[in-house]
């Protein structure tokens, strides 16, 4: 009788353990799915979730359970606010979605070529007005592009650079019509940098020069950093978030790794990064840099973080960009 009772207790204990394990796995996947959906879909209403470093304890707990609120970014300024003449250009990007860009010619119209500017995650093309001003001052036309889901472009989603690479390729083709026969340079910030690298790797884009700021090396790495910023363990939630993000966005998120795209680059490349960037480490950027083909240079702004270097240290930024563009347009590349 005692043995029978012990046997039943063990059976109940095993069942309880299995039930708790299955419940935990299901719950973790549900939470990860909610997070992935929230981080990859823009909403029209609500208050955008602040960066992890700015969240209090209760706010962090709420975000961990339900995910972030990613309100659709809208342009608040145009080149007109800078005193520039410009043209709004529309064309089709990823999945046939209509994209909007601003074409801002130099004055007088004697440009060296055209620079295509691409913004970061959750941003819009008006965030690129300052670097555009610098490129114009150096004698370059500029094309500021809203990725799908942002600003004046159609769509409601983001894939942190994967499908955005198709937007880059579409803009690159459009630039050939807008500035026929002229040099085309890609400039990407954060997600925009990742999209530029993927466009070169996966969509046969061949720019005359490339300028990248703070690109992440791997999708998993950048997701892990978000958990670290929240001061919570990343495993296994980062892996689950990457998996479900890919499922929701219809792409292989574990294969979205700019460090693997880098060997496809054959043009002169300038990489810039902030030494105090909490989102991307210097070592991650160095890994990408080491794999780049063609002539290359890496500049680290030791006191800056994940931000616009053209705004935070314009003199140093201008010097590096001017030097790079001068070299890129005077020497052939493979």
N, C-alpha and C positions, 0 to 999 in steps of 0.2 A: 504494500500500500504506500509506504514511504517512497519507494523507488518510482512508483507510478506518479505520485505527486511531484517529485523532483523532475521527472520526465516532462510532465505537463508545464511546469514552471519554466523549464529550459525552452520548450517549444514556444510558450508565450513570449519569452524574452527575445528569442530569435525573430519572431514575428514583429515585435515592437521595434527592434533594431532595424529590420528591413523596411518597415513602414516609415520610420523616422528618416532613414537614409533616402528612400525614394521621394518622400515629401520634401526633404532638403534639396535634392537635386532638381526636382520640378520647380520649387520656389526660386532657386538660384537662376534657373533658366528663364523663368517668367520675369524676374527683376532685370536680368540682362537684356531680354527682348524689349522691355519697356525703355531701358536706357538707350539701347541702340536705335530704337524708333525715334525717341526724343532728340537724339543727337544728329539724326540724319534727315529730319523733317522740320521745315520752318512753319511757324504758326502765325496767324494774322493778329491775334490778340494776346494779352497777358504781358507780364513784366519779364524781361529777359533775365535769366539766372546769372548772378555775378560770378566772377572767376573764383575758383576754389579757395584762394588765399583770402578772399574778402568775406567768406561765408562764416556765420556763427555756428555754434554747436547744433541748435535746433534746425537751422537751415540746411546744414550738411546732412543731418539725419533724414530730412525730407527728400533731399536730392538723391541720397543713396537708395531710398525706397522707390521713388517715382520717376527719377531722371530729371534732366534739365529742361528748362523752357527756352527754346531757341526761336525768338521772334524774327520774322522776316526782315532782313536789313534793307533799309530804303535810303537812297541818296538824299542828303540834305543840301548839298551844294552842287554846282555845275561849273564848268570852265568859265562861264560868264561871270561868276563871282570873283574869278581871278583876273578879269579884264581881257579874256581871250575870245577870239572868234573860234567857233567849233561847229562840227557837223555831227548829228546823231546818226549812227549807222546801225542797221539791223541785219542779221543773217542767222542761219540755222546752225546749231551746235549739237551737243550730245542728244541722241534720240530724236532728232529733228526739232528740238525746242528752240524757239526764237530767242536770240541773244541781242542785247543792246550794248553798244560801245560808243565812246566819244572820240572822234577824230579831231585832233588839235594840231594844225600845221604850225610850223615856225613862221616868224614874220621878220624879214621877208621870206617867201617860200623858196629857200635855197638849201633844203635839208640834206644832211649826209645820208639819211635813210629814215627808217621808221622804227620806233621802239614800241613793242606791245607790252602793256602792263597788266599784271594779273594779281588780284588781291588774295588775302588769306581767308581762313575759315570763319564764317559768320560775318564777313566784312563786305564792303561794296567798293565800287570804283571811285567814289569821291574820296576814299582814304588814300588814293594814289595821286592826288593833285600836287602834293609837294614834290615827290620825285619827278612827276611829269614836268613841273616847272624847271627843275634842274636839267632834265634831258633837253628841253626846249632851249634853255640858255646855252647848251653845248651844241646847238644846231641840228636837233633831231625832231622830226615830226613824232607825235605820240598817239597811240590808240589805247584808250583805257577801257577795259572790258569787264562787264558784269558776268560772272559765271551764272549758269542756270540756277534759278531759285533765289537770286539776289538782285536787288536794285531794280533796274528797268527791264531785266530779262524775265522770261516766263519760267514756270516751274516752281516746285515747292520743296525740292530735296537737295541734299548734298551728299557726296561720297568721299569727301576729304581728299580729292585729287584724282581718283580713278576715272570716273566718267568726265570730270572736268578736263582731263587731258584731251578729250574729243573737242571740247570748247576751244582749247588752245590751238588744236590743229585747224579748226574752222576759222578762227581769227587769223591764223598765219596765212591761210589761203586767201582770206578777204584782204589782208594787207598787201598781197601781191597785186591785187586789182587797184587798190587805193594808191599805192606807190610803186608802179611798175618799173622794174629794173633796178630798184634801190635796195640797199642792204636792209635786212630785217633782223632785229635784235629782240630776244625774249627777256623780260624782267619779271620775276615771280617772287612773291613774299609768302613764306610759310607754306600753306596749302598750295598757293599759286606756284611756288618753286617746285613742289612735288609734282604738280600737274604738268609743268614744263618738262621736267625730266621724263615723265611717263610719255608725254607726247612725242618726244624724240625717240624713245625706246620702242613704243608700240604703234605709233602712227606716222612714222617716216618723216617727221618734221626736221628740217635741216636749217637752223638759224645761222646767221653769219657770226653771231656772238650771243653769249648767255650770261645773265646776271642773276644770281640767286641769293636770297636772304633767308636765313634760319630754316632750312628744310629738315624735316624729321627723317631719320634713316629707315625706320620700319614702322608700319602701322601699329603693330603690337607694342613697340617701345613707346610711342606717343600716348597710347591709351594707358599704359602702365604709369606714365608720369602723372596722369590726371588723378589716379588713385593715390599716388604718393603725395600729391598736392593736398588731397583730402585727409592725409595721414591715416589711411586705412590700407590693409594688405591688398595687393593687386591680384594675387593668385587665389582662386581660378577665375575671378570675375573679369579680369582684363581679357583673358582668352575667350570667355563666353561672350563678352561684349563684341570682340572682333568677329567671332563666328556669326553672331546674329546680325551684326551690322552688314556683313557681306551677304547674308541671306536676304535681308530686307532690301538691300541695294542692288541685288543681282550681280555680285562680283566676288572674286576671291580675295577677301580682305587680308588674309595671311600672306598673299603674294604681292600686296601693295607696299613695295619696299623701294624707295628711291635709291638706296645703296645698290640695288640690283639693276636699276636703270642706268646708273652713272657710266658704265663702260660703253654704252651706245653713243655717248657724247663725243663729238669729234671737232667741235668748234672752240675757240678761246672762251674760257669761263672764269668769271669773277664770283667767288663766294664770300659772303659777309655774314658775320654772326656776332651775337652778344655774349661776352664772357660770363654774364650773370643771368643768362636765360634759364628760367625754371622749367620751361617746356621741352627744350632740346639742349642736350649737353654739347660742349665743344667737341668731345670725342666722337659723338654721333656725326657731326658735320665733317670732322676729319676723315671718318670712314668713307663718306661719300666722295670727298675731295680726292682721296687716295686712288679711287677707282675711275676718276674722270679721264677721258682721253683728250687729246688736244692740249694747247697751251692753257695754263691755269694759274690762278692766284687765290690765296685765302687770306682774308683780313678779319681779325677778331677785335671788336670794340670791347675792351676789357671791362668797362664800367657800365655797359648797357645790357638790357635784357631782351625780352621778346617784344620788340617794338619797331617803329619806323626809324631807321638809322638816318634817313634823309632829313628827318625832323629833329632828332635828338643830337646829332653831331654832323650838321650839314657840311661844314668845311672839309672834314676828313672824308666824308662820303663822296663829296664832289670831286676831291682830288683823286680818289681811287677809281671812280667811274670814268672820269675824264682820261686818265692814263689807260684804262682798259679799252675804252672805245677807240682811242687813237691807235693802239696796237692792233685791235681786232679788225680795223678797217684798212690797215696798211700791210698786213701780212696774210699770206694764204694759209688755210688750214686744211687738214686731210679730208 
